[in-house]
Amino acid sequence: MKELVLRILLVFACAAVFSLTARAQFKEEAFSQSYNDPADTLASRDSVDQMWSFKEFFHGVAHHDSTLKIGSMFAGSTVFIGASQFYNKQYWKIPIIYGGMGAAIGMGFKYNHQYRVSKKAYDAAVEVDPETTLTIDKDSKRMATYLFAGAGLVYWGGLMDGVVNYKHDIKNQAGKATIYSILLPGLGQAYNGEFWKIPIYWGAMIGSYHYWSVNNTNYKRYKRIHNEATAEDSTYEGLIPAERALYYRNAFRRFRDYSLVALVGSYFLQVIDANVFSYMQDFEVNDNLAMKVGPTVIPQYGELAMSPSRPRGQGMLGSSALGLKVGLTF
């Protein structure tokens, strides 16, 4: 009992000696202060339950509120095409975007209709004469695919243009770096000046896609073999039995799924990387270092609440010992 009282007194003595340091580390204001600017009219809406609102978006686009965030502008522009150009006061670009998308989609439907008509005529001719000379207009199908892809490219270009011209006179915008990486992997790293990361992420994504393609091809192959070997009235005489084909089918399907997870993970990782390191662009490391040395009590054998009991040592401190602690401030 006497030894326990001495330990308690020693702990209170140490707490009194280092009380200034303790107050500096755990100030009460640190748990109650607000990091929102009182002048920020959007602070009340800056929460996880309302990350985007029509009122905020349309007020910003109409130039009634200059605090429209780039994320809100980008999210709204994905639905309301041309809104980012309107917010950036580059109105002349809006008819170009709508004209390009409209022309590409219209011509795409035209060529796709020609393909459908030729295919319908071919199917009807085959029923009458299996050796018909009619052919399917595959060129129209290919042209329709190119035109629809072109419309998507114009849409993507409009989003990219809106992000590029959003407050272009301000440097090191975390939101811009993040959206850059969403629209084009690696562009956020280029915006942050970390070009050496681009081949790493592109290598990871290309490698993941390569393995996904290889595993998907093998999965389809062994799936076809298994279906042929287990079909009713099957005449399959291949070298691979149905049991082995089933095993390889499941294995390559699992590898294909892993490759897809790696591809998606690499994409999101470079988005997170661009966001995190964009916040560190203004991080300054200087020579203002400080070191603080003071006495401390070192518990032996890791004497914590969940630690197993150890034989009690001799002396006032028991199994503990006096030592020094070193703190660095930078």
Contacts in CASP RR format, 6 or more apart in sequence:
PFRMAT RR
TARGET T0000
AUTHOR 0000-0000-0000
METHOD contacts of the structure
MODEL  1
MKELVLRILLVFACAAVFSLTARAQFKEEAFSQSYNDPADTLASRDSVDQ
MWSFKEFFHGVAHHDSTLKIGSMFAGSTVFIGASQFYNKQYWKIPIIYGG
MGAAIGMGFKYNHQYRVSKKAYDAAVEVDPETTLTIDKDSKRMATYLFAG
AGLVYWGGLMDGVVNYKHDIKNQAGKATIYSILLPGLGQAYNGEFWKIPI
YWGAMIGSYHYWSVNNTNYKRYKRIHNEATAEDSTYEGLIPAERALYYRN
AFRRFRDYSLVALVGSYFLQVIDANVFSYMQDFEVNDNLAMKVGPTVIPQ
YGELAMSPSRPRGQGMLGSSALGLKVGLTF
3 315 0 8 1.000
3 316 0 8 1.000
3 318 0 8 1.000
6 316 0 8 1.000
7 316 0 8 1.000
7 317 0 8 1.000
10 297 0 8 1.000
10 316 0 8 1.000
10 317 0 8 1.000
11 297 0 8 1.000
14 295 0 8 1.000
14 296 0 8 1.000
14 297 0 8 1.000
15 22 0 8 1.000
17 295 0 8 1.000
18 294 0 8 1.000
21 292 0 8 1.000
36 43 0 8 1.000
36 46 0 8 1.000
37 43 0 8 1.000
40 46 0 8 1.000
40 67 0 8 1.000
41 65 0 8 1.000
41 67 0 8 1.000
42 56 0 8 1.000
42 67 0 8 1.000
42 69 0 8 1.000
45 53 0 8 1.000
45 56 0 8 1.000
52 72 0 8 1.000
52 75 0 8 1.000
52 76 0 8 1.000
56 65 0 8 1.000
56 68 0 8 1.000
56 72 0 8 1.000
57 68 0 8 1.000
57 72 0 8 1.000
57 73 0 8 1.000
57 75 0 8 1.000
57 76 0 8 1.000
57 80 0 8 1.000
57 83 0 8 1.000
59 65 0 8 1.000
59 68 0 8 1.000
60 66 0 8 1.000
60 67 0 8 1.000
60 68 0 8 1.000
60 73 0 8 1.000
60 87 0 8 1.000
61 68 0 8 1.000
61 73 0 8 1.000
61 80 0 8 1.000
61 83 0 8 1.000
61 86 0 8 1.000
61 87 0 8 1.000
63 87 0 8 1.000
63 89 0 8 1.000
68 87 0 8 1.000
69 175 0 8 1.000
70 163 0 8 1.000
70 166 0 8 1.000
70 167 0 8 1.000
70 173 0 8 1.000
70 175 0 8 1.000
70 176 0 8 1.000
70 179 0 8 1.000
71 175 0 8 1.000
71 179 0 8 1.000
73 83 0 8 1.000
73 84 0 8 1.000
73 87 0 8 1.000
73 162 0 8 1.000
73 166 0 8 1.000
74 84 0 8 1.000
74 159 0 8 1.000
74 162 0 8 1.000
74 163 0 8 1.000
74 179 0 8 1.000
76 83 0 8 1.000
77 83 0 8 1.000
77 84 0 8 1.000
77 158 0 8 1.000
77 159 0 8 1.000
77 162 0 8 1.000
78 159 0 8 1.000
81 97 0 8 1.000
81 98 0 8 1.000
81 101 0 8 1.000
81 155 0 8 1.000
81 158 0 8 1.000
82 93 0 8 1.000
82 94 0 8 1.000
82 97 0 8 1.000
82 98 0 8 1.000
82 158 0 8 1.000
84 158 0 8 1.000
84 159 0 8 1.000
84 161 0 8 1.000
84 162 0 8 1.000
84 163 0 8 1.000
84 165 0 8 1.000
84 166 0 8 1.000
85 91 0 8 1.000
85 93 0 8 1.000
85 94 0 8 1.000
85 97 0 8 1.000
85 158 0 8 1.000
85 161 0 8 1.000
85 162 0 8 1.000
85 165 0 8 1.000
86 94 0 8 1.000
87 162 0 8 1.000
87 166 0 8 1.000
88 162 0 8 1.000
88 165 0 8 1.000
88 166 0 8 1.000
90 161 0 8 1.000
90 165 0 8 1.000
93 158 0 8 1.000
93 161 0 8 1.000
97 154 0 8 1.000
97 155 0 8 1.000
97 158 0 8 1.000
100 151 0 8 1.000
100 154 0 8 1.000
101 151 0 8 1.000
101 152 0 8 1.000
101 154 0 8 1.000
101 155 0 8 1.000
102 151 0 8 1.000
104 147 0 8 1.000
104 148 0 8 1.000
104 150 0 8 1.000
104 151 0 8 1.000
104 152 0 8 1.000
104 154 0 8 1.000
105 147 0 8 1.000
105 148 0 8 1.000
105 151 0 8 1.000
106 147 0 8 1.000
107 147 0 8 1.000
108 143 0 8 1.000
108 144 0 8 1.000
108 147 0 8 1.000
108 148 0 8 1.000
109 144 0 8 1.000
110 144 0 8 1.000
111 140 0 8 1.000
111 141 0 8 1.000
111 143 0 8 1.000
111 144 0 8 1.000
111 147 0 8 1.000
112 140 0 8 1.000
112 141 0 8 1.000
112 144 0 8 1.000
114 137 0 8 1.000
114 140 0 8 1.000
115 136 0 8 1.000
115 137 0 8 1.000
115 138 0 8 1.000
115 140 0 8 1.000
115 141 0 8 1.000
115 144 0 8 1.000
117 137 0 8 1.000
118 134 0 8 1.000
118 135 0 8 1.000
118 136 0 8 1.000
118 137 0 8 1.000
118 140 0 8 1.000
119 136 0 8 1.000
119 137 0 8 1.000
121 134 0 8 1.000
122 132 0 8 1.000
122 134 0 8 1.000
122 135 0 8 1.000
122 136 0 8 1.000
125 132 0 8 1.000
125 134 0 8 1.000
126 132 0 8 1.000
156 183 0 8 1.000
159 183 0 8 1.000
160 183 0 8 1.000
160 184 0 8 1.000
163 176 0 8 1.000
163 179 0 8 1.000
163 180 0 8 1.000
163 183 0 8 1.000
166 173 0 8 1.000
166 176 0 8 1.000
167 173 0 8 1.000
171 281 0 8 1.000
172 278 0 8 1.000
172 281 0 8 1.000
172 282 0 8 1.000
173 278 0 8 1.000
174 275 0 8 1.000
174 278 0 8 1.000
174 279 0 8 1.000
175 275 0 8 1.000
175 278 0 8 1.000
176 191 0 8 1.000
176 278 0 8 1.000
177 188 0 8 1.000
177 191 0 8 1.000
177 192 0 8 1.000
177 274 0 8 1.000
177 275 0 8 1.000
177 277 0 8 1.000
177 278 0 8 1.000
178 188 0 8 1.000
178 271 0 8 1.000
178 274 0 8 1.000
178 275 0 8 1.000
178 278 0 8 1.000
180 186 0 8 1.000
180 187 0 8 1.000
180 188 0 8 1.000
180 190 0 8 1.000
180 191 0 8 1.000
180 274 0 8 1.000
181 187 0 8 1.000
181 188 0 8 1.000
181 189 0 8 1.000
181 270 0 8 1.000
181 271 0 8 1.000
181 273 0 8 1.000
181 274 0 8 1.000
181 275 0 8 1.000
182 271 0 8 1.000
185 201 0 8 1.000
185 202 0 8 1.000
185 205 0 8 1.000
185 267 0 8 1.000
185 270 0 8 1.000
185 271 0 8 1.000
186 197 0 8 1.000
186 198 0 8 1.000
186 201 0 8 1.000
186 202 0 8 1.000
186 270 0 8 1.000
186 274 0 8 1.000
188 270 0 8 1.000
188 274 0 8 1.000
188 278 0 8 1.000
189 195 0 8 1.000
189 197 0 8 1.000
189 198 0 8 1.000
189 201 0 8 1.000
189 270 0 8 1.000
189 273 0 8 1.000
189 274 0 8 1.000
189 277 0 8 1.000
190 198 0 8 1.000
191 274 0 8 1.000
191 278 0 8 1.000
192 274 0 8 1.000
192 277 0 8 1.000
192 278 0 8 1.000
192 281 0 8 1.000
194 277 0 8 1.000
197 270 0 8 1.000
197 273 0 8 1.000
201 266 0 8 1.000
201 269 0 8 1.000
201 270 0 8 1.000
201 273 0 8 1.000
204 262 0 8 1.000
204 266 0 8 1.000
204 269 0 8 1.000
205 263 0 8 1.000
205 266 0 8 1.000
205 267 0 8 1.000
208 259 0 8 1.000
208 260 0 8 1.000
208 262 0 8 1.000
208 263 0 8 1.000
208 266 0 8 1.000
209 259 0 8 1.000
209 263 0 8 1.000
211 255 0 8 1.000
211 259 0 8 1.000
211 262 0 8 1.000
212 256 0 8 1.000
212 259 0 8 1.000
212 260 0 8 1.000
212 263 0 8 1.000
215 252 0 8 1.000
215 253 0 8 1.000
215 255 0 8 1.000
215 256 0 8 1.000
215 259 0 8 1.000
216 252 0 8 1.000
216 256 0 8 1.000
218 248 0 8 1.000
218 252 0 8 1.000
219 249 0 8 1.000
219 252 0 8 1.000
219 253 0 8 1.000
219 256 0 8 1.000
222 240 0 8 1.000
222 245 0 8 1.000
222 246 0 8 1.000
222 248 0 8 1.000
222 249 0 8 1.000
222 252 0 8 1.000
223 249 0 8 1.000
225 236 0 8 1.000
225 238 0 8 1.000
225 240 0 8 1.000
225 245 0 8 1.000
225 249 0 8 1.000
226 242 0 8 1.000
226 245 0 8 1.000
226 246 0 8 1.000
226 249 0 8 1.000
228 234 0 8 1.000
228 236 0 8 1.000
229 236 0 8 1.000
229 238 0 8 1.000
229 240 0 8 1.000
229 241 0 8 1.000
229 242 0 8 1.000
229 245 0 8 1.000
230 242 0 8 1.000
240 248 0 8 1.000
285 330 0 8 1.000
288 330 0 8 1.000
289 328 0 8 1.000
289 329 0 8 1.000
289 330 0 8 1.000
290 328 0 8 1.000
290 329 0 8 1.000
290 330 0 8 1.000
291 326 0 8 1.000
291 327 0 8 1.000
291 328 0 8 1.000
291 329 0 8 1.000
292 326 0 8 1.000
292 327 0 8 1.000
292 328 0 8 1.000
292 329 0 8 1.000
293 324 0 8 1.000
293 325 0 8 1.000
293 326 0 8 1.000
293 327 0 8 1.000
294 324 0 8 1.000
294 325 0 8 1.000
294 326 0 8 1.000
295 322 0 8 1.000
295 323 0 8 1.000
295 324 0 8 1.000
295 325 0 8 1.000
296 322 0 8 1.000
296 323 0 8 1.000
296 324 0 8 1.000
296 325 0 8 1.000
297 317 0 8 1.000
297 320 0 8 1.000
297 321 0 8 1.000
297 322 0 8 1.000
297 323 0 8 1.000
298 320 0 8 1.000
298 321 0 8 1.000
298 322 0 8 1.000
298 323 0 8 1.000
299 319 0 8 1.000
299 320 0 8 1.000
300 310 0 8 1.000
300 319 0 8 1.000
300 320 0 8 1.000
300 321 0 8 1.000
301 307 0 8 1.000
301 310 0 8 1.000
301 319 0 8 1.000
303 310 0 8 1.000
303 319 0 8 1.000
303 320 0 8 1.000
310 319 0 8 1.000
311 319 0 8 1.000
312 318 0 8 1.000
312 319 0 8 1.000
313 319 0 8 1.000
END
